[in-house]
């Protein structure tokens, strides 16, 4: 586990991302943990499911029926007086 301050994270995001490839990185604000940075692979393992990409790919998307509603707008000029 690694911990970095918000300032350190902002100044060297690349180092935090490299660290997150192998472990969880806690980002702190005023010494208290406020955010967690981890790889997508680690996130998927923690969630107990396949990859995030696979979940969003929607292999049967061509079977989803969707009809967008017709856009309507009111072109009147408002009375500002």
C-alpha positions as CSV (number, residue, x, y, z in Angstrom):
1,X,0.0,0.0,0.0
2,X,1.3,3.4,-0.9
3,X,0.1,6.8,0.3
4,X,0.7,10.2,-1.4
5,X,-0.6,13.6,-0.5
6,X,-2.9,15.5,-2.9
7,X,0.0,17.9,-3.7
8,X,2.4,15.0,-4.5
9,X,-0.3,13.4,-6.7
10,X,-0.8,16.6,-8.6
11,X,2.9,17.2,-9.1
12,X,3.7,13.6,-10.2
13,X,0.6,11.8,-11.4
14,X,2.7,9.5,-13.5
15,X,4.5,8.1,-10.5
16,X,1.2,7.5,-8.7
17,X,-0.2,5.7,-11.8
18,X,2.9,3.5,-12.0
19,X,2.6,2.6,-8.4
20,X,-1.1,1.8,-8.9
21,X,-0.2,-0.9,-11.5
22,X,1.0,-3.1,-8.6
23,X,-0.7,-1.9,-5.5
24,X,-3.5,0.4,-4.1
25,X,-2.5,4.0,-3.8
26,X,-4.2,6.2,-1.2
27,X,-4.3,9.9,-1.9
28,X,-4.6,12.0,1.2
29,X,-5.9,15.5,2.0
30,X,-4.5,17.1,5.1
31,X,-3.2,13.7,6.2
32,X,-6.5,11.8,5.9
33,X,-7.2,9.3,3.1
34,X,-9.6,10.9,0.6
35,X,-9.2,8.9,-2.7
36,X,-8.0,5.5,-3.8
37,X,-6.1,4.9,-7.1
38,X,-5.9,1.4,-8.6
39,X,-5.5,-0.3,-11.9
40,X,-8.7,-1.4,-13.8
41,X,-7.6,-5.0,-13.5
42,X,-7.4,-4.7,-9.7
43,X,-10.8,-3.0,-9.6
44,X,-12.3,-5.8,-11.7
45,X,-10.8,-8.4,-9.3
46,X,-12.2,-6.6,-6.3
47,X,-15.6,-6.4,-7.9
48,X,-15.5,-10.1,-8.8
49,X,-16.4,-9.7,-12.5
50,X,-14.8,-9.6,-15.9
51,X,-13.1,-6.6,-17.3
52,X,-14.8,-3.2,-17.4
53,X,-14.2,-3.1,-21.2
54,X,-16.2,-6.4,-21.6
55,X,-19.0,-5.1,-19.4
56,X,-19.3,-1.9,-21.5
57,X,-18.9,-3.6,-24.9
58,X,-22.5,-4.8,-25.0
59,X,-22.0,-7.6,-27.5
60,X,-25.7,-7.7,-28.4
61,X,-26.1,-4.0,-28.8
62,X,-27.5,-4.4,-32.3
63,X,-30.5,-6.1,-30.7
64,X,-31.4,-3.1,-28.5
65,X,-34.3,-1.1,-29.8
66,X,-34.0,2.6,-29.3
67,X,-35.9,5.4,-30.9
68,X,-34.8,8.9,-29.9
69,X,-37.7,11.3,-29.1
70,X,-38.1,14.2,-31.6
71,X,-36.5,17.3,-30.2
72,X,-38.8,20.2,-29.5
73,X,-37.9,23.7,-28.4
74,X,-39.8,27.0,-28.0
75,X,-38.3,29.7,-30.2
76,X,-40.3,32.5,-28.6
77,X,-38.3,35.5,-27.4
78,X,-38.9,36.0,-23.6
79,X,-40.4,39.2,-22.3
80,X,-37.7,40.8,-20.3
81,X,-39.5,44.1,-19.7
